[in-house]
Amino acid sequence: MAQSRITIIGTGLIGTSIGLGLAKREGRQYEIIGADRDRSSAKTAKKLGAIDKEVGSLEEAVEGAGLVILATPVMAARQILQDAAKYFAAGVVITDVCSTKADIMRWAQEFLPESVNFIGGHPMAGKEKSGPDAATPDLFKGATWAMTPSPRADERAVGVVLGLIESLGATALYIDPSEHDQYAAAVSHLPLVVSVALFRMVRDSQGWEDASLLAGPGFRDLTRLASGDPTMSRDIMITNREAVLHWITRLQTELTTIKEAIQTGHEPVYDLFRSTQFDRDTFIANPPERRVPEGVAPPSAQDAMGRLFVGGLYDKLKEATDRLSANPPKPDEAKLKRELGIDDRL
């Protein structure tokens, strides 16, 4: 198998940003192939320098590739896994950047041959703008990149994706797919719902014409996500329905608490806003530290790409992956419920 070819399927904001980040590395010894069902998007990515060559079929796209990156909405990624399964070479490393992980990990297990290595991924980065024209090579700098290795992925495959993540300036976070989807629903998917709801509420009011004249940075910031790709948003809600619905219920409860405080007035209102201000300022001033498997040292950004297609010394990570393969852990439901505040009576 040729190991000097990276294929990016999907040349929108994320896919093109990955390509730009990989293409700018000095002395790179790999070719970047791009494919998109919207050929104009792939052609734009090539014009921007994110890919070296654009192709028109899945077979052409994955032929000879050592690493394949699925940068599409999650339902499109499902179809690609199913349609391209027969074209993947033995030993190829496949990763994705989809916003939900449990379903795509299951689809990879269902559709891909055992000779293929699948590593789930989700960079917590993006913009409200979509398409290749919005892409930047530093989009992932300082971002958390969730990583959910398949139990049957080997240590070389894990090393490849770690190298990709580190080379783009992001930090890998190892997490169970179900845990990922629960927490992403709270910190990523619910904000999308709130953004859409707020804009629709004001836009559909009789006073929109006057209200819009008063809409300043606060309104624009809070409704920014409503300008995102509707296909991606739809797929998130389809594949993470229960978690999103849970957090909507939690939000409704929180809004009721705020409403009651405002109705009471004076100190309850001040206490609510003051305590929240303190908690958020603490979170911003002291961001949480990354989490990696016990005993595993992540690769340095300096040599990550140098090991991109070389079997690195990830013995402890391989050991952790083997344990996962022998006995795939299920998320601690009791722990999750406590952390998420889920009431069994709901």
Secondary structure, DSSP 8 states (H G I E B T S, - for coil): ---SEEEEE--SHHHHHHHHHHHTSTT---EEEEE-SSHHHHHHHHHHTS-SEEESSHHHHHTT-SEEEE-S-HHHHHHHHHHHGGG--TT-EEEE--S--HHHHHHHHHHS-TTSEEEEEEES---S--SGGG--TTTTTT-EEEEEE-TT--HHHHHHHHHHHHHTT-EEEE--HHHHHHHHIIIIIHHHHHHHHHHHHHHTSTTHHHHHHH--HHHHHHTGGGGS-HHHHHHHHHHTHHHHHHHHHHHHHHHHHHHHHHHH-SHHHHHHHHHHHHHHHHHHHS-------TT-----HHHHGGGTTS----HHHHHHHHHHHHS-----HHHHHHHHT--TT-
